[in-house]
Amino acid sequence: MAGIEMIHIPYRGAGPALNDLLPGRVDVMFNNIGAVLPLIRAGKLRALAVTTAKRTSAAPELPPIAESGVSRRSSGKRTPIRSALSPIL
């Protein structure tokens, strides 16, 4: 679809994944917007988009992935985020 290759790293929850994302040990993760919004607002994480069909009222500045031309395959409210230390691709 988008020509992006990723390797799935299974974590036992969002906490351990965030522990690796924040210092830049992993480049990106998908998580619920509510769980990471405080970290995004504090500048510790950079949100890229939401996977909902439309923009969410919790963070209306984040576009849905579908706005980039990639079809939406998730019905959840997960948000691709990356460490603020990592550059945007």
MOBELJO-V541088 format. One line per field, one symbol per residue. ss: DSSP state (@ for helix, = for strand, . for the rest). phi: phi as a letter, one per 40 degrees, with the letter a starting at -180 (. if undefined). psi: psi as a letter, one per 40 degrees, with the letter a starting at -180 (. if undefined). A space follows every 50 residues. Layout:
# MOBELJO-V541088
ss->???
phi->???
psi->???
This chain:
# MOBELJO-V541088
ss->.............@@@@@@@@.......====@@@@@@@@@...====== ......@@@....=@@@@.........======......
phi->.bgbbbbcbcbchcdccccccdcgcbcaabaccccbdcccccgcbbcbab cccbccccacccccddccgcccbbbcbcbcbaccccccc
psi->cefhhihhhhifidddddddddeedidiihihdddedddddeedihidii eidiiiddgeehiiddeeehiheieifihhiiieeiih.
